[in-house]
């Protein structure tokens, strides 16, 4: 029988992480995230945090630099990419990362045929 692997973050289980304050959690994350958390939240980040604490549905945010906290696990948050909002399901493995890491701002470029106004040489090259 396969045992389900228990998620831990720096030796702490999800239940232990959820009971930590933001300052206590900041001691577990890498230096850059720690500095951001200890400096305090911006007004936009505080508004997002209020929505998260109230467990609201359909949370949309422009705060791409917000660090994912243990309280956010299991929530669906829509992050702005510059054009539209991309829904992100927060999972345990995302803790300590930033929201913007999971909402890509650029799409993959697919080159397939010369466009309108292309030179005759490039048009002939695609025929072969």
C-alpha positions as CSV (number, residue, x, y, z in Angstrom):
1,X,0.0,0.0,0.0
2,X,1.3,3.5,-1.0
3,X,1.5,6.1,1.8
4,X,0.7,9.6,0.9
5,X,3.7,11.8,1.3
6,X,3.1,14.5,4.0
7,X,4.1,18.0,2.8
8,X,6.6,19.8,4.9
9,X,8.2,23.3,4.5
10,X,11.5,23.6,6.3
11,X,10.5,20.8,8.7
12,X,7.0,22.1,9.5
13,X,3.8,20.5,8.4
14,X,0.9,22.5,6.9
15,X,-1.0,22.5,10.2
16,X,2.0,24.0,12.0
17,X,2.6,26.5,9.2
18,X,-1.0,27.7,9.3
19,X,-0.7,28.5,13.0
20,X,2.4,30.7,12.5
21,X,2.2,34.5,12.4
22,X,3.6,36.3,9.3
23,X,6.8,37.3,11.3
24,X,7.4,33.7,12.4
25,X,6.8,32.4,8.8
26,X,9.2,35.0,7.5
27,X,12.0,33.3,9.5
28,X,11.5,30.1,7.3
29,X,11.6,31.7,3.9
30,X,14.7,32.7,1.9
31,X,16.3,36.2,2.5
32,X,14.6,38.1,-0.2
33,X,11.1,37.0,0.8
34,X,11.9,37.5,4.5
35,X,13.0,41.1,3.9
36,X,9.7,41.7,2.0
37,X,7.5,40.2,4.7
38,X,9.3,41.9,7.6
39,X,9.2,45.3,5.9
40,X,5.4,45.1,6.0
41,X,2.6,45.0,3.4
42,X,1.7,47.7,1.0
43,X,-1.9,49.1,1.0
44,X,-2.8,46.9,-2.1
45,X,-1.3,43.8,-0.4
46,X,-3.2,44.6,2.8
47,X,-6.5,44.7,0.9
48,X,-5.7,41.4,-0.8
49,X,-4.8,39.9,2.6
50,X,-8.2,41.0,4.0
51,X,-10.0,39.2,1.2
52,X,-7.9,36.1,1.8
53,X,-8.7,36.2,5.6
54,X,-12.4,36.5,4.8
55,X,-12.1,33.5,2.4
56,X,-13.8,35.4,-0.4
57,X,-14.4,33.8,-3.8
58,X,-13.3,35.3,-7.1
59,X,-10.3,37.3,-5.8
60,X,-8.7,39.3,-8.5
61,X,-5.4,41.1,-7.9
62,X,-2.7,43.1,-9.5
63,X,-0.2,42.3,-6.7
64,X,2.1,40.0,-8.6
65,X,4.8,40.5,-5.9
66,X,2.7,39.1,-3.1
67,X,4.4,36.2,-1.3
68,X,2.2,33.1,-1.1
69,X,1.4,32.3,2.6
70,X,0.2,29.1,4.1
71,X,-3.3,30.5,4.6
72,X,-3.7,30.8,0.9
73,X,-3.4,27.1,0.1
74,X,-6.4,25.7,-1.6
75,X,-7.7,29.1,-2.8
76,X,-8.3,30.2,-6.4
77,X,-6.8,33.7,-7.0
78,X,-6.9,35.5,-10.3
79,X,-3.6,37.3,-11.0
80,X,-3.3,40.1,-13.6
81,X,-0.9,39.5,-16.5
82,X,-1.1,43.0,-18.0
83,X,-3.9,42.0,-20.3
84,X,-6.3,39.7,-18.4
85,X,-6.6,37.8,-15.1
86,X,-5.3,34.2,-15.0
87,X,-6.8,31.9,-12.4
88,X,-4.2,30.2,-10.2
89,X,-5.0,27.4,-7.8
90,X,-2.7,27.8,-4.8
91,X,-1.0,24.5,-3.8
92,X,1.3,23.6,-0.9
93,X,4.4,23.6,-3.1
94,X,3.9,27.2,-4.0
95,X,4.4,28.5,-0.5
96,X,7.2,31.1,-0.3
97,X,7.0,32.0,-4.0
98,X,5.4,35.1,-5.5
99,X,2.0,35.1,-7.3
100,X,3.5,36.6,-10.4
101,X,5.7,33.5,-10.9
102,X,2.6,31.5,-11.8
103,X,0.9,34.0,-14.1
104,X,3.1,34.4,-17.2
105,X,3.0,37.8,-18.9
106,X,4.4,36.6,-22.3
107,X,3.0,34.0,-24.7
108,X,5.1,31.7,-26.7
109,X,5.8,33.0,-30.2
110,X,4.8,30.6,-33.0
111,X,6.3,31.5,-36.3
112,X,4.6,29.7,-39.2
113,X,4.3,31.7,-42.4
114,X,5.4,35.1,-43.7
115,X,3.0,37.9,-43.0
116,X,1.3,40.4,-45.3
117,X,3.9,42.7,-46.9
118,X,6.7,40.1,-46.7
119,X,9.4,40.3,-49.3
120,X,9.1,38.0,-52.3
121,X,12.2,36.0,-51.2
122,X,10.7,35.1,-47.9
123,X,7.4,34.2,-49.5
124,X,9.1,31.9,-51.9
125,X,11.1,30.3,-49.1
126,X,8.0,29.1,-47.3
127,X,6.6,27.4,-50.4
128,X,9.4,24.7,-50.5
